[in-house]
Amino acid sequence: MKVLVFGQSGQVGRALAAQASLRNVDIVQHDRQAADLSDPARCALLIENTDADAVINAAAWTAVDAAEEAQEKAHVINADAPGAMARAAAARDLPFIHISTDYVFPGTLGPAWKPDDPTGPLSAYGHSKLAGEVAVNAAGGSAIILRTSWVFDAKGKNFVTTMLRLAESRDTLQIVADQHGGPTPAAAIADACLTMAETLLNGPGKAGVYHLTGTPDVSWADFARAIFSRSGHRVTVQDIDTTDYPTPAARPLNSRLDCTSTKAEFGIERPDWGAALDQIIKEIQS
């Protein structure tokens, strides 16, 4: 299988490249200049001219707070570009996998969000990602929207690398304890995307919206404690509420996602974020 991937420099994009040799998959990636999501027509043209068998969009505007002041730019990258990609893929009957986020939900306390639960973004970022989902669905092709949350790897700008950096100079940190979700290794998302693309190549019957997050669900504060404990850093975590740490964009209190249908349709289990965290810490420390 040959896959055209958008998002070369992102966490999932890097993981897809790493998975290629393990899965006997040929990954085609372009740099940010060639695959500029602020130019949706250019992205569509890459799909129109590709000889790939499937397309994965792992690129996005992910600066949640900055999106509040740059809503038009975020909308172009997170909504207009995926829509143009999905239409181009549909025109060529190419499977299209698009990565989305828990931020499309209102984040109110309760059970884990199911794929068909009503959406209700709290932020400009969430609104732009939901608009992207709508555009992908409207394209009418063989597409999967994969929602995830709290993504981490060894090299990206994420919670794990931030905590490890702060641990070098701090012995006490205040971390939000009333937001809960599933930390998700980028490698697990990449593996799931490839499995889904392979499945759609055999037929569009399993197209739709799915969820994938790591297990077990945890608060940011408890995730931080696990990072420090597993990395050998003696940092005391003080629990605080979301209201004690105001940000330009509202954060969901409940980022838990129900992944039942992902397992049922594709046999994909929720990844153990603890095992992945151990590997990533070892990679960083070595």
Residue, then its C-alpha position, 0 to 999 in steps of 0.5 A: m500500500k502506498v499512502l500520501v500523508f499530510g503533516q510531515s513534521g507533526q507527531v503523527g506524521r513522524a510516527l507514520a513514517a516510522q511505521a512504514s517499514l514495519r507495515n510494508v507501507d510506502i509513505v509519500q510526504h511533502d514538506r510544508q511548502a509543497a503541502d501548505l494547508s493554508d492553500p487548500a487548492r494546492c493540497a487538492l492538486l497533490i491528491e489529484n496527481t498522486d499515485a498513492d492508494a490512500v490519503i491520510n491527513a495528519a496535519a492541522w492548526t493545533a495552537v488552541d489558544a492562538a486560534e482564538e485570535a486567528q480564527e479565519k486562518a485556523h478555519v482554512i487549515n482545519a476546515d477548508a483544507p480537509g474539505a478540499m482534500a476529501r473532495a479530491a480523494a472522493a473524485r479519485d475513489l481514494p480512501f481518506i483518513h482525517i484526524s480530529t479531536d475531542y475538542v468538537f465536544p462540549g466537554t461537560l462532565g459525564p460518560a465517555w463521548k461516543p462518536d454519534d454524541p451531539t457535538g458542541p465546541l467550546s473554542a475557536y479551535g474546536h469549531s474549526k475542527l468540527a467544520g473540518e469534519v462536516a466538510v469531510n463528510a460532505a465530500g461523499g467519499s470513502a472516509i474515516i474521521l478519527r478523533t483522538s486526544w492528548v497526543f504525545d511522542a518523544k520529539g513534539k511540543n506536548f505535555v510529556t516533553t513539557m513536563l520533562r523540560l520543567a522538571e529540570s528546573r522545578d521541584t513543584l508544579q501546579i497542574v490542572a486536576d479536573q480535566h480528564g482524558g486519555p493520553t494517546p501515543a502518536a505511534a498508536i494513532a499512526d498504526a490505527c490510521l494505516t489499519m483503517a486505510e487498508t480496510l477501506l481499500n477493501g471496501p467503503g463499508k466501514a467509513g465513518v467516525y471513530h475514536l481512539t485514545g490511550t488507557p486508562d483515562v486520567s487527569w492532567a495532574d495524575f498524568a504529570r505524576a506518572i511522568f515524573s515517577r517513571s522518569g525519576h524526577r522528584v517533582t511535587v504536583q499540586d492539584i488545581d482547578t481549571t478556573d485557577y489556570p485561565t487560558p484564552a481558549a476554554r478547555p473541556l473538563n471531559s475529554r474521555l472518548d468511547c472507543t468501543s466501535t473502533k475495537a469492534e470494527f477494526g480490532i484496534e485496542r486502546p493503547d496503554w499510555g504507560a507502556a508508551l510513556d516508558q519507551i518515550i522517556k527512555e528514548i529522550q533520556s538516552 
